[in-house]
Amino acid sequence: MAHPQMFEPADPYLGRLREICLALPGAGEKVSHGRPNFFTRKVFAIYGGVVKGDHDPEPFRHAVIVKPDSADRAIKGYGRVLQTGSWSAMAWWATRGDTASIKSYVQFIDSLRHKPPPPPRWPQIAVEVTSYLMKSGPAYLALARRDTTTALNLFQSLPDSACFGFCPLDPLVRAELLSARGRDQEAARQLAVEPDFNHRNPFPSDVLWSLERGRVNERLKNYDVARDAYADVVEHWANGDASLKSYVDEARVALQRLSSEEKH
């Protein structure tokens, strides 16, 4: 018996995922068990899922399930995907110290800026976004080299509006770097401006934003803000994958600690 369709064809999140995945060399899409699967030789991403033993599709209708090693191979195979505007790969490369991939990406963006634009001429938004990427690239390159001083200076010099809401990781990284240097007041101001947060189906960066907001505000004794932020983490990731358990455990322990603090 065929599985029922477990997704909406017009889902904008699926559309964006499809755009990113199908731009990878040799990538294709198929529907398996009622869900979109993206693959090359093997499946590397599935849209939507359920917790094992629970068949309610609603909580994770917009989840993206990936194998980390498959995702790593897919990102290393970046080619045409660089043209989709999916520059969040730089954060992935920076955590792995992959300076070569970041340099290649920046060179690619720079080559676009020097090509004669096809008619009609590039809109202003394209000019601003590519200029922004040329500035954020060196920041991630410094981070990949573990030069946090230079990385923080470069992230702080980035304009807040030039990426038009498509770079939520950049301000989060900036806040984390500020926090690591004990500059919690500045980090708290950065984290007070929430990204476009879909509270029903947030992106991972949204939940990590809440976690960092909780940490910073707890240290500043802004306990109400910290409590709400930690509660967001537990709410969204309590039934998540095993890889998310450490974040949920941290948030739960923090909530218990704040509860004890309140009693005193």
N, C-alpha and C positions, 0 to 999 in steps of 0.2 A: 504494500500500500504506500502510495506517495505521501511524503511529509507535507503538511500544510505550509504555505508561505508565511515566514515569520518576520517579514520586513515590509515597509512601505516603499514602493519604487521611487516615489518623489521625495523621500527622506533627504533633507539637505546634508546631514552628516554623512550618510552613505554616499551621496554624490561627491562630497569632498574627498572621502576615503578612496572612492573609485578613481577620481582624477589623479590622486597621488600614486596609488598602486599601479594603475595601468600605464603610467608614464615610465615605470621601470622596464628595462630591457627584457623582452620576452615574457612579460607578465600577462596573465589572462584572468578571466573571472568565470566562475561556475556557481550554480546553486546546489548546495548539498545539505541534506537534512533541513531544508527550508530556509537556509541562510546563505548569504553571499560569501563565497570563498575566493580569495585571490591567491594565485599560484604562479610559479615558474615550472620547475620540475616537481616541486612539492608545494603544498599549501603553506603560505607564510602569514596570512592574516584572515580572520573570520569576523564578520560583522554581526554582533549580537550573541548572546549566550545565556546560560542559566547556571546556577549553583548546582553542583552534583547532588542529586536526590530531590531537588526542588524544580518543578516544571513550570513555575510561573515565569513567563518571558519578560514581564514588564520591567522589573528593576534594572535589568541589564540589556534592554532592547537596543541601546546605542553604544554598547561596549565594543571595543576592538580587542580581539584575542590574537596574540602573536606569540611565536616562539622566539625568545631573545636571540638565539643563534641565527635563526632564519632572518629576523629583523636586521641583525648586524650585517649579514651577507647582502641583504637587499639594499641597505643604505650604502654599503661599500660599492655596490654596483650602480650608484647614482650616475645618471647621464642626463637623459631628457628631463628627469624629475627636477633637476635644478631650475628648469624653466617654469615650474608651476608656482614658484613663490614659497615652497616648503622649506624655508631656511632653518627650521628647528633642528635639522640634522647637525648643525654646528655645535649645539649643546651636547648631543650624543657623542660627537667626535672629541669634544673637549674633555669629557669625563674619561675617555680612553687614552688621552694624550696623543691623539691622532692629528699631529700638526700637518702632515702631508695632505690629508683630505680637506682640511680647512683652507690651506693655501691654494689648493686646486679650485675650491669653490670661489674664493675671492678673485682668483684670476679669471674664472669664468664670468663672474659678474662684471669685472673690469672690461673684459672683451665685449660684453654687450653694450657697455656705455660708449665704446669707441667705434662700434659699427654704425654705419649710416642707418638711421631709422627708416623703416618702410613707410610709405604714405598711408594714411596721414601721419604726421610727425607724432612722436611719443607724447602722450598726455602728461601733464605736470605730475600726476600721481606716480607714474612710472619713473620719472626722473628723480623724485624724492625718495622712492623706495630703494632704487639701486644705489643712490648716494648714501642712504642709511646703511645698507648692507656693506658698503665699502668701509664704513666706520665700525660696525659691529663685528666684522670679520677679525680685525686685529685684536679686539677685546677677547674673543673666544680663543684666538691663537695664544694670547698671553695666559689665559686660563689653562689651556692644554699644556703649557710649559710650566704650570704651577707658579707662575709669577703673579700672585694675587694683588700685589700693590699696583702694578701696571694695569692689570685687568680691571680693578675697581676704578682707577682713574679714567680708563677708556669707557667703561659702562656709564659712569657718571656724566661723561661728556655727550652721551647719545641724546638726541632730541626725543622728547616723550611722544610726540605726535606723528613723526615721519613714517612710522611703520603701519599706521592706520589700523591699530588693534590686532595685527596679525603676528605679533611677537611677544606673547605673554611671558615667555621664559626670560627675556632680557631683564625686565624690572625685578623679577623674582631672583635671578642670579645676583643682581645689584644689591638687593636687600640682604641676601645671604652673606655676601662679602662684607657689607657694612656690619652685620650682626657678628660675624667672625672676628671683627676688629673691635668689638665692644661698643660700637656706635649705634646703640639700640634706639635712641631717640630718632635718629635719621632713618633707621630701618623701619621703625613703626610708622613714620610719616609715609614712607614708600608703600608699605603694606596696607595702610588705611584706605588707599584708593584701590578698591577691588577691581579685578578684570571683569569682563563680561561673563558673569558667573551664572551658568545654567544649574540652578540648585537641584533640579531633578536628575539631570544626566551631565554632571560636570566633567570637564577634561581632567586628566591627571594633574596638570599644572595648576588647576584651580584648587584641588585638594592639598597639594603641596604648599600652595600659597597660604591656605588656612593653617596648616601645621606650623609654618614659619611665623605666621602672625600670632599664633598661640604662644610659641616659645618666647618671642620678643616681648609681647605684652605681659606675659607672666613675670619675666625678669624686671619689667618696669612697674610691676604691681598694679597693672590695669587688669584686674582679675575678671571683671565682667566680659571684657573684650576677649581675653584669653580663653575663658570658659566657652564662649560661643564658637570660637575658632576651633578648639579641640573637639567640641561636639560635632562640628561639620565633618571632621575627619572620620570619627567613629560612625556617623550616620551613613556616609557614602562608601566606606571601605570595610565595614564590619564583616560583610560576607564576601569580601574580595578574594583574590588569589593569595596563595601562601606568601608570595613575594611582598605583599602589602602588609602582612601581619605585624611586622616590627613597627610600622608607622601607627597602626591602630593601637597596639600595645602601649606605645609611648603616649598617645593621646589619652587612653583610658587611665593610665597611671597619673598623668597630669591632672585629669579631672578629679581623681580621688585626692590628690595632693591639694588641689584648690578647695575641695569640699572640707578637708581638715583645716585648711587655713581660715575658711569662713567661720568655722566653729570657735576658733580662738579669737 
